[in-house]
């Protein structure tokens, strides 16, 4: 009896009407089309302005654009905008030129209107402008290039070369939205090698690769165990126990701090422990919430000497270079972007002019800090030399 009842129930279930899932408000109908479309092209994209379809049957929830961004790979993108706006942006195009865009009004039940087909003509994408600004140059221990990025777009700039397996790899990649800057790949010997550089944007568009063959300039990291304090008359005393020798202890939680409230310029002097022709140096600011603020140096002069006068005068000193600490974003004081923080924490790098004199002693003469006050502090100094 129980088996018969079970069979009957299964039979009824198999004969029951199967209901399929339908769109919400399916009966609302297809939305109308956008009208009066106008286009404003810009670098890498376009702004499309339109009049929304009338409210009624198939009232739209949003407007959607479907378009191809690469005519070779046929990669596509979508852009959406709510009905509380009358325009949307299409971007990510790989090259300048004409591209077809289909505009749809889409209802809450995801029904599309008939498409409105328009043609946009994006100008040269920013990543290609960045690439056009690149020029790989021979540098100490490798190669470097300056770049300009007028639209401040998010890009990745990669320098590639071959590894020991004869395979190309990214020796250095810079992720940046800065208006201008430099990227450097170092750590190579003086033998001739191929270097390449290319640019990628956030849409995974790639530029061509610029290739050069060059011989990196010889340099080596100077041995910090040979550095010594070398205080001269006129140098500024430390405060809070932050003495000059902490500038080469490879620690970034303390450094040098002058007495506060003293007139500029503020000077410190030290001995590198070896006579060398300097190639470059890095300076690390006091960081965290003090980046580009307080007593961090902003304008200073580097002096060098082999045999300085013991009276503290500038007799026997040679001016090596003037330096300026520059925020990549050039944003106002107190506002630091991710680029600013990354640049400072990697150490601000300064290249000595080629053909400079041999030196052993360094005088760091600060003319202005980031707060225009009478103090100087920094965390670490590192030098490289060519002999």
Secondary structure, 3 states (H helix, E strand, C coil): CHHHHHHHHHHHHHHCCCCCCCCCCHHHCCCCCCEEEEEEEEECEEEEEEECCCCCCCCEEEEEEEEECCCCCCCEEEEEEECCCCEEEEECCCCCCCEEEEEEEEECCCCECCCEEEEECCECCHHHHHHHCCCCEEEECEEEEEEECCCCCCEEEEEEEECCCCCEEEEEEEEECCCEEEEEECCCCCCEEEEEEEEEECCCCECCCEEEEEECECCEECCHHHCEECCCCCCCCECCCCCHHHHHCCCCCCCEEECCCCCCCEEEEEEEEEEECEEEEEEECCCHHHCCCCCEEEEEEEEEECCCCCCCCCCCCEEEEEEECCCCCCCCCCCCCHHHHHHHHCCEEEECCCCCCCEEEEEEEEEEECCCCCCCEECEEEEEECC
